[in-house]
């Protein structure tokens, strides 16, 4: 759509069907700039892709605590001593050798 047409639509308080306002940055953007929600056809996230990415980075940094690192190390150590896991690894490597 041309810029003039969008300004005219804005002046008339009319939103085309292919546009949506991001609740994070409050900018009106084309629907292709929003992630589609899997649960419903034609439904989109309330935040645009750019804002959603920033939110995910903040969330991941927040969750990168010692708790998660300790839990990972515990699982890693248990796999070293787990006989079932060692057997699984052995079988997996043998299957890959045959190919």
Protein Blocks (a to p, Z undefined) as FASTA:
>chain_A
ZZklmmmmmmnopacfkbccdfklopacdfklpccdfkbghiacfbdfklmmmmmmmmmm
mmmcfklmmmmmmmmmmmmmmmklmmmmmmmmmmmmmZZ
